[in-house]
Structures are given as structure tokens and as C-alpha cells.
């Protein structure tokens, strides 16, 4: 049996890198997208094409997907994992950071969807998995813009699912809580970063990247007629 191509954005670390390892272990050819290609190459995975793509560049995402499809066959799944978390007090935060979150967390996801959805719909199968956050379901003051971007991922995913479902294409949202990734290191405000990392430390980091990757693989492994629309998961000790 030939396994389909899986496209993973943000594959250089965290959830994306963990997904790459798990899908590779299953035998899938991979297209890994991230700006840090040295990290992609260091994964050392077979049947893998790595490209230095910023997900905010729609044309670059499409070009990379077409190149991988020419080598490995049509994309059967995409995991939109690229994201940034630049949390901070919205009264004081530089709006440049708002723009970056909107560009990566919203436009980046939509660019990934755009690159694969028409082909999937034409073939009558495919799986789109968008990584969001509990912050897309709950609001936190210092996370105002980040919450807004993740709520947008939930809303866009649900709307795309409604349109894609008649064509046999599944759309899933994965919304993790605190997790042991480098995401919190992106926070530029020292006080906000310290508070967030203290909460992570109280949970010994929270979820592992592998915990989230296993949930993603579980969704993908379901029969094509089964769409797990959303999974919200967190460390058992997380109370919010």
C-alpha cells in the first residue's frame, strides 16, 4: 500500500517536528516546511523533502507543495503547525507583534489550506489538521491578540469543513493547553514570559510534543468517512 504525502508546516520544532517523526514512522513521504532548514535536515527522516518556506508567503507554500507532489504524489494530509505566541498586555504591546501573530497564525494556516484543498476536493479525499490552542476557546488578558488568532483558526476551520465535507475532505482542529515546546520563548515581554513559564513549570512543562502528535495521528488514522472535528487536550493538572 502506498501511503500518501503529508505536508507539515512549522516542522522545525515542537508539534511540527514531533508530527514529522510520527508520520515518518508510519511510512509516509513528507514535505516539511519551516524557515530553519538546518533543523529540518537534522531530523534525518526518510522520504522527506525539506523547504525553507515562510508560511506567510502564499506562493512559496504552493510552489513547495507542487514540487513535493511531483515527487511523492498528491498531498493526502496537511498539518498546519506553524505558529507564534507573542503574548503581552494589549495596552502596551507593540502592534508589530499583533501583525506577526495574525500573519503566521491565521494567514499561514489559510495559505496551507489553499495549497492543498482544491486538489483534495478534486480527488475526493484528504485531511486538513489545523493546530490551534485552548486560547482559541478561552480568553486570557495578556493573550488577547493570540486568543483572537486562535479563535480565527477555529472559525475558519469549521467553515472550511462545511464546504469541504461534501467533497470527502476532513478538517480537524487540535487545541492543546500548556505544552513543553519553545513557544513561550517567543514572548518578548519579560514579565509575561516569566508568568507563562512559571505556569508551565508548575505542570512540569505540561503536554509533550509527542502527546499532541499522537492525537493528530489518531485523527488521521480514522477511516476517511470519520472526521474528528476537534480535540481539546491539556495536562490533567491544568485547571484553566
NUMI-509282 format. One line per field, with one value per atom (N, C-alpha, C): y, x, z; residue number from 1; atom name; residue in one letter. Coordinates in steps of 0.05 Angstrom, whole numbers, plus 32768, in hexadecimal, padded with zeros to 4 digits. Last residue first. Example, Ala and Ser with C-alpha at 12.3 -4.5 7.8 and 13.67 -1.06 7.14 Angstrom:
2
y	[7FD3,7FEB,8001,7F8E,7FA6,7FBE]
x	[8101,8111,8102,8108,80F6,8108]
z	[808E,808F,809D,809C,809C,809C]
n	[2,2,2,1,1,1]
atom	[N,CA,C,N,CA,C]
res	[S,S,S,A,A,A]
END
This chain:
240
y	[8200,8215,820C,81D7,81DD,81F2,81A0,81BC,81C2,816B,817F,819B,8152,814D,8161,817B,816C,8169,8178,8187,8173,8181,8170,8181,817D,8190,817E,816E,8163,817A,816B,817B,816A,8146,8163,8173,810F,8119,8137,80EE,8108,810F,80B6,80BF,80D8,80A4,80AD,80B7,8092,80AB,80B6,8077,8074,808F,8096,808E,8089,80AC,808F,8085,80E2,80DB,80BE,80DE,80E9,80E0,80C8,80BA,80C4,80F1,80D8,80C7,8116,811C,8103,80FB,8102,8108,80F8,80DF,80E5,812E,8120,8106,8137,8145,8137,8117,8114,8120,812D,8113,810D,815C,815E,8143,8153,8151,8155,8181,816C,816B,819D,8197,8180,81AB,81B0,81AC,81A1,8193,8194,81C5,81AC,819B,81EE,81E2,81C8,81FE,81EF,81E1,821A,8202,81F1,8245,8233,8219,825B,8250,823E,826B,8255,824A,8296,827F,8267,82B8,82AD,8294,82C3,82B6,82AA,82DD,82C4,82B5,830B,82F8,82DD,8322,831C,8307,832A,8319,8310,8325,8333,8321,82FF,8313,8323,82BC,82D2,82E7,828F,82A4,82BE,8269,8279,828F,824E,8264,8274,8226,823B,8253,81F9,8212,822A,81CD,81D4,81EF,81AE,81B2,81B5,81D2,81BC,81C3,81E1,81E5,81CD,81C5,81D8,81DC,81BF,81B7,81CE,81AF,81C6,81BE,81A1,8197,81AF,8197,81AB,819D,817D,8178,818F,816A,8180,817D,813F,8143,815C,8138,8143,8149,812B,8116,811E,8154,814A,8135,8164,8156,814B,817D,8163,8155,81B1,819B,8180,81D3,81D4,81BC,81C6,81C5,81C4,81D1,81B5,81B3,8208,81F9,81DC,8213,821C,820C,81FD,81F3,81FA,821B,81FE,81F3,824F,8249,822B,8247,824F,8249,8237,8226,822D,8263,8248,8236,828B,828C,8271,827C,827B,827C,828A,826D,8269,82C1,82B2,8295,82CD,82D5,82C5,82BC,82AF,82B4,82E2,82C6,82B6,830F,830D,82F0,8302,830C,8307,82EF,82DF,82EA,8308,830E,82FF,82F3,830F,8314,82BD,82C5,82E1,8293,82AB,82B1,8255,8264,827D,8243,823D,824D,824E,8254,824F,823C,8259,8261,8208,820E,822B,820C,820E,8210,81ED,8206,8206,81D0,81D1,81ED,81AE,81C9,81C9,8182,8183,819D,8165,817E,817F,8130,8138,8151,8110,8120,8128,8105,80FD,810F,8113,8108,80FD,812E,8111,8103,8161,8155,8137,816B,816A,815D,816A,8156,8154,8197,817D,8167,81C1,81BB,81A0,81BB,81B5,81B0,81CB,81AE,81A9,8202,81F2,81D6,8214,821B,8209,8202,81F7,81FC,8223,8206,81F8,8254,824F,8231,824F,8251,824C,824F,8238,8238,8283,826B,8252,82A4,82A3,828A,8294,8294,8291,8293,8281,827F,82B9,829D,828B,82E9,82DF,82C1,82EF,82ED,82E0,82F4,82DD,82D9,8323,8309,82F1,8349,8342,8328,834A,8341,8339,835F,8343,8338,8392,8381,8364,83AA,839D,838E,839E,83A9,839B,83A4,8393,83A2,83BF,83C7,83B9,83A9,83C6,83D0,8372,8381,839F,8353,8365,8375,8316,832E,8340,82E2,82ED,8305,82C8,82E1,82EF,8290,8299,82B0,8274,8283,828D,8239,824D,825C,8200,8219,822D,81D6,81D8,81F2,81B7,81D3,81D9,8180,8188,81A4,8161,8177,817B,8127,8135,814D,8117,810B,8118,8132,8136,812A,8104,8119,811A,80F4,80F0,8105,80FF,80EB,80E5,8126,8110,80F9,8148,813D,8126,8156,8145,8139,8178,815F,814C,81A2,8194,8179,81B3,81A8,8198,81C6,81B0,81A3,81F1,81DA,81C2,8213,8208,81F0,821F,8211,8204,823C,8224,8213,8267,8254,823A,8281,8276,8261,8293,8280,8272,829D,82A0,828B,828D,82A5,82AB,8262,825C,8275,825F,826F,826C,8228,8238,8246,8203,821A,822E,81BE,81D7,81EE,8179,8190,81AA,813B,8153,816A,80F7,8112,8127,80C0,80C9,80E5,80C0,80B6,80C2,80F4,80E2,80D9,8117,80FF,80EB,8145,8130,8115,8169,815A,8144,8182,816E,815D,81A5,8191,817B,81C5,81B5,819F,81DE,81CD,81BB,81FE,81E5,81D3,8224,821A,81FE,822D,823F,8235,81F4,8206,8218,81B9,81D5,81E4,817B,818A,81A7,8148,8163,8173,8102,811B,8133,80C0,80D5,80F0,8095,80A9,80B9,806F,8069,807E,8076,8068,8062,8095,807A,8069,80C4,80B6,8099,80D3,80CC,80BD,80DD,80C8,80C0,8106,80EC,80D6,812E,8124,8108,8138,812C,8120,8150,8136,8129,817E,816B,8150,8197,8190,817B,819F,818D,8184,81AF,81AC,8198,81BF,81BC,81B5,81C2,81C2,81BE,81C5,81AA,81AA,81E9,81ED,81D4,81B9,81D4,81D7,8180,818A,81A5,8153,816D,8177,8112,8123,813C,80E6,80FC,810C,80A4,80BE,80D2,8063,8077,8093,802B,8044,8059,7FE8,8000,8019]
x	[7F71,7F64,7F64,7F8C,7F71,7F63,7FB4,7FAE,7F91,7FBD,7FBF,7FB8,7FBB,7FA6,7FA6,7FCA,7FD4,7FBD,7F98,7FAA,7FB4,7F73,7F82,7F95,7F3F,7F4C,7F59,7F33,7F3D,7F49,7F02,7F12,7F1A,7EED,7EEE,7F00,7EFD,7EFF,7F02,7EDB,7EE9,7EE7,7ED9,7ED7,7EE8,7EE4,7EC8,7EC4,7F17,7F13,7EF6,7F26,7F1C,7F14,7F5D,7F41,7F39,7F8F,7F8D,7F70,7F89,7F8F,7F8A,7F81,7F6C,7F71,7FB3,7F9A,7F83,7FD5,7FD7,7FBD,7FC6,7FC3,7FC3,7FD4,7FB8,7FB3,800B,7FFC,7FDE,8019,801C,800D,800F,7FFE,8000,8037,801A,8008,8065,805C,803F,806A,8064,805A,8048,8060,8057,8025,8026,8041,804D,8033,8035,8079,8079,805E,8068,8080,8081,8044,8039,804F,8062,8051,8044,8078,8089,8078,804D,8057,8067,804C,8035,803D,807E,8079,8061,8076,8089,8086,8052,804A,805C,8072,8059,8050,809C,80A2,8089,8080,808E,8093,806E,805B,8068,80A0,808E,8079,80B8,80C5,80B1,809F,809B,80A4,80A5,80BA,80B7,809F,8093,80A8,80B8,80B3,80A9,80B8,80D1,80CE,8089,8089,80A3,8098,8085,8087,80B6,80C4,80B2,808F,809C,80AA,806A,8087,8093,802C,803C,805A,7FEA,8007,8017,7FBE,7FC4,7FE2,7FAB,7FB9,7FBA,7F7F,7F82,7F90,7F76,7F83,7F89,7F43,7F52,7F5D,7F3B,7F3D,7F4C,7F17,7F25,7F23,7F16,7F12,7F22,7EF4,7F0C,7F05,7EC9,7ED8,7EF1,7EAB,7EC0,7ED1,7E8C,7E7F,7E92,7EB5,7EAA,7E9C,7EC3,7ED3,7EC6,7E9F,7EA1,7EB0,7EA6,7E8B,7E8C,7EDE,7ED3,7EB8,7EDE,7EEB,7EE0,7EC5,7EB9,7EC4,7EEA,7ECF,7EC1,7F17,7F18,7EFC,7F08,7F0E,7F0D,7F01,7EEB,7EF0,7F35,7F1D,7F07,7F53,7F59,7F41,7F3C,7F39,7F3F,7F4F,7F32,7F2D,7F84,7F7D,7F5F,7F82,7F8C,7F84,7F6E,7F5F,7F68,7F98,7F7D,7F6D,7FBD,7FC3,7FA8,7FA5,7FA8,7FAE,7FA3,7F8C,7F8F,7FC0,7FC1,7FAC,7FB8,7FD1,7FD4,7F83,7F88,7FA2,7F67,7F79,7F83,7F30,7F3F,7F50,7F28,7F27,7F38,7F30,7F16,7F12,7F62,7F4E,7F32,7F81,7F7C,7F69,7F88,7F73,7F6C,7F97,7F9F,7F86,7FA6,7F9E,7FA8,7FB9,7FC0,7FB9,7F92,7F9C,7FA1,7F93,7F95,7FA2,7F71,7F7D,7F7C,7F72,7F6E,7F7E,7F4D,7F63,7F5D,7F28,7F32,7F49,7F1B,7F06,7F10,7F3A,7F3F,7F2A,7F27,7F25,7F28,7F34,7F18,7F14,7F6C,7F5F,7F41,7F74,7F7C,7F6E,7F60,7F54,7F5B,7F82,7F65,7F5A,7FB9,7FB1,7F94,7FC0,7FD3,7FC9,7F9A,7F98,7FA9,7FAF,7F96,7F93,7FDD,7FDF,7FC6,7FC4,7FD5,7FDA,7FAA,7F9A,7FAA,7FD7,7FC5,7FB5,7FEB,7FFB,7FEB,7FC1,7FC8,7FD8,7FC5,7FAD,7FB3,7FFA,7FE6,7FCC,8017,801F,8008,7FF8,8003,800A,7FEB,7FD6,7FE1,801F,800E,7FF7,8031,803F,802E,800C,800D,801B,801A,7FFF,8000,804D,804A,802E,8041,8050,804E,802A,8018,8027,8047,804D,803A,801F,802D,8031,7FFF,801B,8029,7FCD,7FCF,7FEB,7FD4,7FCC,7FCC,800A,7FF5,7FED,8018,8020,8007,8034,8020,802B,803F,804C,8039,8047,8038,8047,803E,804E,803C,8041,8033,8046,8036,8045,8035,8015,801F,802E,7FEA,7FF2,7FFA,7FF3,7FF2,7FFC,7FD0,7FE1,7FDD,7FCC,7FC7,7FD9,7FD7,7FC0,7FB9,7FEE,7FED,7FD4,8001,7FF0,7FF1,8048,802C,801B,807E,8072,8055,808D,809F,8091,8062,806F,8081,805A,8047,8052,8086,8084,8071,8077,8090,8090,8047,8047,8061,805B,8048,8047,807B,8087,8075,8055,806B,8077,8034,8029,803F,805A,804D,8042,8066,807B,8070,8035,8040,8056,802F,801C,8028,8053,8058,8047,804C,803D,8041,806D,8051,8041,80AA,809B,807D,80D2,80BB,80AF,80FF,8100,80EA,80EE,80F0,80EE,80FA,80FA,80FE,80DE,80E7,80E5,80EB,80E3,80EF,80F8,80E2,80D8,810C,810C,80F5,812A,8114,8115,814C,8156,8141,814A,8137,813F,816C,8176,8163,814D,8160,816A,8131,8123,8136,815A,814A,813C,816A,817D,816F,813F,8143,8157,8115,812E,8134,80E3,80F8,8113,80C0,80C8,80DE,80A1,80A5,80AB,80A6,80AA,80B0,8084,808E,808E,808E,8088,8093,8071,8083,807A,8064,805B,8072,806E,8076,806E,806A,8054,805A,8096,8096,8080,8083,8099,809A,805E,8054,806A,8082,806D,8062,80A4,80AF,8099,807E,808F,809B,8069,8058,8069,8097,808C,807A,809A,80B0,80A7,8069,806F,8084,806D,8059,805F,80B2,8099,8086,80D0,80D1,80B5,80CB,80E6,80E7,809A,80A4,80C0,8074,8080,808D,804B,8057,8062,804B,804C,8059,8029,8036,8034,802E,8025,8036,801A,802B,801E,8002,8001,8014,801D,8013,8016,800C,801B,800E,8011,8000,8012]
z	[82A6,8295,8278,82BF,82C8,82B8,82B2,82AA,82B0,82BE,82D3,82CC,828D,82A0,82B6,8255,826C,8281,8221,8234,8248,81E5,81F8,8209,81BA,81CD,81E2,8178,8191,81A1,8145,8158,8170,8121,811A,812C,8103,811E,811B,80D4,80D8,80F5,80AE,80CA,80CD,807C,8081,809E,807F,8072,8076,80C0,80A5,8099,80E4,80E2,80C5,80E2,80DD,80DC,80F1,80D5,80CF,8128,8117,80FA,8137,813D,812B,812A,811B,811F,8151,8135,8124,817F,817B,815E,8178,8178,8174,817C,8162,8161,81B2,819E,8183,81C9,81D1,81BB,81B2,81AA,81B2,81CF,81B3,81A8,820E,81FD,81E0,8239,8225,8218,826E,8262,824F,828C,826F,8262,82BF,82B5,8296,82CE,82C2,82B7,82DE,82F2,82E8,82AE,82C1,82D6,8297,828B,829F,82BB,82B9,82AC,82B0,82CB,82CB,827C,8280,829D,8285,8275,827B,82A4,82AE,829F,8280,8299,82A5,8256,8251,826B,8271,8266,8261,827C,8291,8288,8249,825D,8273,820A,8223,823A,81E1,81E5,81FF,81D7,81E4,81EB,81C4,81B1,81BE,81EB,81E8,81D4,81E5,81F9,81F7,81BF,81B8,81CB,81C3,81C5,81C1,81EE,81D4,81D8,8212,8214,81F9,821A,820F,8210,822E,8232,8228,81FD,8212,8215,81B6,81CF,81E4,818A,819B,81B5,8148,8160,8171,8119,8129,8142,80D7,80F4,8101,80A0,80AC,80CB,8066,8083,808C,802A,8037,8054,8009,8016,8024,7FF7,7FE5,7FF1,8021,800B,7FF6,8042,8049,8031,8034,802A,802E,804C,802F,8024,8082,8076,8058,8088,808A,807D,8085,806F,806F,80B6,809D,8085,80DA,80D9,80BF,80CE,80CB,80C9,80DD,80C1,80BC,8115,8104,80E7,8126,812B,8118,8115,810A,810E,8134,8117,810B,8165,8161,8143,815C,815E,815C,8159,8142,8144,818C,8174,815C,81AD,81AF,8196,819D,8198,8199,81B2,8195,818D,81EB,81DB,81BD,8215,81FC,81E8,8243,8236,821B,824F,824A,823B,822C,8241,823B,821A,8217,8230,81F7,8210,820C,81C4,81D0,81EA,81B5,81A1,81AC,81DE,81DD,81C7,81D2,81E5,81E5,818B,81A7,81B8,814F,815C,8178,8115,8131,813C,80E7,80EF,810D,80B5,80D2,80DA,8082,808A,80A8,8056,8072,8077,8020,802B,8048,7FE4,7FFE,8006,7FAF,7FC0,7FDA,7F8B,7F8E,7FA0,7F91,7F77,7F79,7FC6,7FBF,7FA4,7FC2,7FD2,7FCA,7FA2,7F98,7FA8,7FC4,7FA9,7F9F,7FF4,7FF4,7FD8,7FF3,7FF1,7FEC,7FF7,7FE7,7FE2,801B,7FFF,7FED,804B,8041,8023,804E,804C,8042,8052,803B,8037,8083,806B,8051,80A4,80A3,8089,809A,8095,8093,80AB,808F,8088,80E4,80D4,80B6,80F7,8103,80F3,80D7,80D9,80E2,80D9,80C1,80C2,8110,80FC,80E2,8125,812D,8119,810C,8107,810F,811F,8102,80FD,8155,814D,8130,8150,815A,8154,8141,812F,8136,816E,815A,8145,81AC,8191,817D,81E6,81D3,81B8,820A,8207,81F0,820B,820F,8209,8207,81EF,81F2,8222,8229,8211,81FD,820B,8211,81D3,81E6,81F5,81A0,81AA,81BD,8184,819C,81A8,8144,8156,816D,8119,8129,813B,80F1,80F5,8105,80E6,8101,8106,80C2,80C4,80E1,80A1,80BD,80BE,806C,8075,8092,8042,805B,805E,8010,801D,8037,7FD5,7FF2,7FFD,7FA1,7FAC,7FCB,7F9A,7F95,7FA5,7F9F,7FB1,7FAB,7F77,7F7F,7F8D,7F72,7F59,7F60,7FA7,7F99,7F80,7FAE,7FBD,7FB0,7F8C,7F88,7F96,7FA2,7F87,7F82,7FD4,7FD3,7FB7,7FC3,7FD1,7FD0,7FAC,7F9C,7FA9,7FD8,7FC2,7FB1,7FF8,8002,7FEB,7FD6,7FDD,7FE8,7FD3,7FBB,7FC1,8009,7FFD,7FE4,803D,8021,8012,8070,8068,804B,8078,8072,806A,805A,806E,8066,804D,8045,805D,8039,804B,8044,8038,802A,803D,802F,8042,8032,8025,8017,802B,8034,803E,802C,803A,8028,8030,8080,8065,8054,80A9,80A3,8086,80C8,80BB,80B3,80E5,80EC,80DF,80CD,80E4,80EE,80A8,809E,80B6,80C9,80BA,80B1,80DD,80F0,80E1,80AF,80BD,80D0,80A1,8092,80A0,80BB,80C5,80B8,80A7,809F,80A6,808C,80A2,8098,8079,8073,808D,805C,8075,806E,8041,803A,8054,8041,804F,803F,803C,8032,803D,8074,8061,8056,809B,8080,806B,80D0,80C3,80A6,80D9,80E4,80D8,80C3,80B5,80BF,80E9,80CE,80BF,8114,8116,80FB,8101,810A,810A,80F6,80E1,80E9,8129,8115,80FE,8140,814B,8137,8122,8121,812B,8131,8115,8112,8168,815E,8141,816A,8177,816B,812A,8147,8150,80F3,80FE,811C,80DB,80E1,80EE,80C8,80E3,80ED,80A5,80A8,80C5,8080,809C,809C,8058,8059,8076,8042,8058,8059,800E,8017,802E,801E,8011,801E,8011,8024,8018,7FEE,7FED,7FFF,8000,8000,8000]
n	[240,240,240,239,239,239,238,238,238,237,237,237,236,236,236,235,235,235,234,234,234,233,233,233,232,232,232,231,231,231,230,230,230,229,229,229,228,228,228,227,227,227,226,226,226,225,225,225,224,224,224,223,223,223,222,222,222,221,221,221,220,220,220,219,219,219,218,218,218,217,217,217,216,216,216,215,215,215,214,214,214,213,213,213,212,212,212,211,211,211,210,210,210,209,209,209,208,208,208,207,207,207,206,206,206,205,205,205,204,204,204,203,203,203,202,202,202,201,201,201,200,200,200,199,199,199,198,198,198,197,197,197,196,196,196,195,195,195,194,194,194,193,193,193,192,192,192,191,191,191,190,190,190,189,189,189,188,188,188,187,187,187,186,186,186,185,185,185,184,184,184,183,183,183,182,182,182,181,181,181,180,180,180,179,179,179,178,178,178,177,177,177,176,176,176,175,175,175,174,174,174,173,173,173,172,172,172,171,171,171,170,170,170,169,169,169,168,168,168,167,167,167,166,166,166,165,165,165,164,164,164,163,163,163,162,162,162,161,161,161,160,160,160,159,159,159,158,158,158,157,157,157,156,156,156,155,155,155,154,154,154,153,153,153,152,152,152,151,151,151,150,150,150,149,149,149,148,148,148,147,147,147,146,146,146,145,145,145,144,144,144,143,143,143,142,142,142,141,141,141,140,140,140,139,139,139,138,138,138,137,137,137,136,136,136,135,135,135,134,134,134,133,133,133,132,132,132,131,131,131,130,130,130,129,129,129,128,128,128,127,127,127,126,126,126,125,125,125,124,124,124,123,123,123,122,122,122,121,121,121,120,120,120,119,119,119,118,118,118,117,117,117,116,116,116,115,115,115,114,114,114,113,113,113,112,112,112,111,111,111,110,110,110,109,109,109,108,108,108,107,107,107,106,106,106,105,105,105,104,104,104,103,103,103,102,102,102,101,101,101,100,100,100,99,99,99,98,98,98,97,97,97,96,96,96,95,95,95,94,94,94,93,93,93,92,92,92,91,91,91,90,90,90,89,89,89,88,88,88,87,87,87,86,86,86,85,85,85,84,84,84,83,83,83,82,82,82,81,81,81,80,80,80,79,79,79,78,78,78,77,77,77,76,76,76,75,75,75,74,74,74,73,73,73,72,72,72,71,71,71,70,70,70,69,69,69,68,68,68,67,67,67,66,66,66,65,65,65,64,64,64,63,63,63,62,62,62,61,61,61,60,60,60,59,59,59,58,58,58,57,57,57,56,56,56,55,55,55,54,54,54,53,53,53,52,52,52,51,51,51,50,50,50,49,49,49,48,48,48,47,47,47,46,46,46,45,45,45,44,44,44,43,43,43,42,42,42,41,41,41,40,40,40,39,39,39,38,38,38,37,37,37,36,36,36,35,35,35,34,34,34,33,33,33,32,32,32,31,31,31,30,30,30,29,29,29,28,28,28,27,27,27,26,26,26,25,25,25,24,24,24,23,23,23,22,22,22,21,21,21,20,20,20,19,19,19,18,18,18,17,17,17,16,16,16,15,15,15,14,14,14,13,13,13,12,12,12,11,11,11,10,10,10,9,9,9,8,8,8,7,7,7,6,6,6,5,5,5,4,4,4,3,3,3,2,2,2,1,1,1]
atom	[N,CA,C,N,CA,C,N,CA,C,N,CA,C,N,CA,C,N,CA,C,N,CA,C,N,CA,C,N,CA,C,N,CA,C,N,CA,C,N,CA,C,N,CA,C,N,CA,C,N,CA,C,N,CA,C,N,CA,C,N,CA,C,N,CA,C,N,CA,C,N,CA,C,N,CA,C,N,CA,C,N,CA,C,N,CA,C,N,CA,C,N,CA,C,N,CA,C,N,CA,C,N,CA,C,N,CA,C,N,CA,C,N,CA,C,N,CA,C,N,CA,C,N,CA,C,N,CA,C,N,CA,C,N,CA,C,N,CA,C,N,CA,C,N,CA,C,N,CA,C,N,CA,C,N,CA,C,N,CA,C,N,CA,C,N,CA,C,N,CA,C,N,CA,C,N,CA,C,N,CA,C,N,CA,C,N,CA,C,N,CA,C,N,CA,C,N,CA,C,N,CA,C,N,CA,C,N,CA,C,N,CA,C,N,CA,C,N,CA,C,N,CA,C,N,CA,C,N,CA,C,N,CA,C,N,CA,C,N,CA,C,N,CA,C,N,CA,C,N,CA,C,N,CA,C,N,CA,C,N,CA,C,N,CA,C,N,CA,C,N,CA,C,N,CA,C,N,CA,C,N,CA,C,N,CA,C,N,CA,C,N,CA,C,N,CA,C,N,CA,C,N,CA,C,N,CA,C,N,CA,C,N,CA,C,N,CA,C,N,CA,C,N,CA,C,N,CA,C,N,CA,C,N,CA,C,N,CA,C,N,CA,C,N,CA,C,N,CA,C,N,CA,C,N,CA,C,N,CA,C,N,CA,C,N,CA,C,N,CA,C,N,CA,C,N,CA,C,N,CA,C,N,CA,C,N,CA,C,N,CA,C,N,CA,C,N,CA,C,N,CA,C,N,CA,C,N,CA,C,N,CA,C,N,CA,C,N,CA,C,N,CA,C,N,CA,C,N,CA,C,N,CA,C,N,CA,C,N,CA,C,N,CA,C,N,CA,C,N,CA,C,N,CA,C,N,CA,C,N,CA,C,N,CA,C,N,CA,C,N,CA,C,N,CA,C,N,CA,C,N,CA,C,N,CA,C,N,CA,C,N,CA,C,N,CA,C,N,CA,C,N,CA,C,N,CA,C,N,CA,C,N,CA,C,N,CA,C,N,CA,C,N,CA,C,N,CA,C,N,CA,C,N,CA,C,N,CA,C,N,CA,C,N,CA,C,N,CA,C,N,CA,C,N,CA,C,N,CA,C,N,CA,C,N,CA,C,N,CA,C,N,CA,C,N,CA,C,N,CA,C,N,CA,C,N,CA,C,N,CA,C,N,CA,C,N,CA,C,N,CA,C,N,CA,C,N,CA,C,N,CA,C,N,CA,C,N,CA,C,N,CA,C,N,CA,C,N,CA,C,N,CA,C,N,CA,C,N,CA,C,N,CA,C,N,CA,C,N,CA,C,N,CA,C,N,CA,C,N,CA,C,N,CA,C,N,CA,C,N,CA,C,N,CA,C,N,CA,C,N,CA,C,N,CA,C,N,CA,C,N,CA,C,N,CA,C,N,CA,C,N,CA,C,N,CA,C,N,CA,C,N,CA,C,N,CA,C,N,CA,C,N,CA,C,N,CA,C,N,CA,C,N,CA,C,N,CA,C,N,CA,C,N,CA,C,N,CA,C,N,CA,C,N,CA,C,N,CA,C,N,CA,C,N,CA,C,N,CA,C,N,CA,C,N,CA,C,N,CA,C,N,CA,C,N,CA,C,N,CA,C,N,CA,C,N,CA,C,N,CA,C,N,CA,C,N,CA,C,N,CA,C,N,CA,C,N,CA,C,N,CA,C,N,CA,C,N,CA,C,N,CA,C,N,CA,C,N,CA,C]
res	[X,X,X,X,X,X,X,X,X,X,X,X,X,X,X,X,X,X,X,X,X,X,X,X,X,X,X,X,X,X,X,X,X,X,X,X,X,X,X,X,X,X,X,X,X,X,X,X,X,X,X,X,X,X,X,X,X,X,X,X,X,X,X,X,X,X,X,X,X,X,X,X,X,X,X,X,X,X,X,X,X,X,X,X,X,X,X,X,X,X,X,X,X,X,X,X,X,X,X,X,X,X,X,X,X,X,X,X,X,X,X,X,X,X,X,X,X,X,X,X,X,X,X,X,X,X,X,X,X,X,X,X,X,X,X,X,X,X,X,X,X,X,X,X,X,X,X,X,X,X,X,X,X,X,X,X,X,X,X,X,X,X,X,X,X,X,X,X,X,X,X,X,X,X,X,X,X,X,X,X,X,X,X,X,X,X,X,X,X,X,X,X,X,X,X,X,X,X,X,X,X,X,X,X,X,X,X,X,X,X,X,X,X,X,X,X,X,X,X,X,X,X,X,X,X,X,X,X,X,X,X,X,X,X,X,X,X,X,X,X,X,X,X,X,X,X,X,X,X,X,X,X,X,X,X,X,X,X,X,X,X,X,X,X,X,X,X,X,X,X,X,X,X,X,X,X,X,X,X,X,X,X,X,X,X,X,X,X,X,X,X,X,X,X,X,X,X,X,X,X,X,X,X,X,X,X,X,X,X,X,X,X,X,X,X,X,X,X,X,X,X,X,X,X,X,X,X,X,X,X,X,X,X,X,X,X,X,X,X,X,X,X,X,X,X,X,X,X,X,X,X,X,X,X,X,X,X,X,X,X,X,X,X,X,X,X,X,X,X,X,X,X,X,X,X,X,X,X,X,X,X,X,X,X,X,X,X,X,X,X,X,X,X,X,X,X,X,X,X,X,X,X,X,X,X,X,X,X,X,X,X,X,X,X,X,X,X,X,X,X,X,X,X,X,X,X,X,X,X,X,X,X,X,X,X,X,X,X,X,X,X,X,X,X,X,X,X,X,X,X,X,X,X,X,X,X,X,X,X,X,X,X,X,X,X,X,X,X,X,X,X,X,X,X,X,X,X,X,X,X,X,X,X,X,X,X,X,X,X,X,X,X,X,X,X,X,X,X,X,X,X,X,X,X,X,X,X,X,X,X,X,X,X,X,X,X,X,X,X,X,X,X,X,X,X,X,X,X,X,X,X,X,X,X,X,X,X,X,X,X,X,X,X,X,X,X,X,X,X,X,X,X,X,X,X,X,X,X,X,X,X,X,X,X,X,X,X,X,X,X,X,X,X,X,X,X,X,X,X,X,X,X,X,X,X,X,X,X,X,X,X,X,X,X,X,X,X,X,X,X,X,X,X,X,X,X,X,X,X,X,X,X,X,X,X,X,X,X,X,X,X,X,X,X,X,X,X,X,X,X,X,X,X,X,X,X,X,X,X,X,X,X,X,X,X,X,X,X,X,X,X,X,X,X,X,X,X,X,X,X,X,X,X,X,X,X,X,X,X,X,X,X,X,X,X,X,X,X,X,X,X,X,X,X,X,X,X,X,X,X,X,X,X,X,X,X,X,X,X,X,X,X,X,X,X,X,X,X,X,X,X,X,X,X,X,X,X,X,X,X]
END
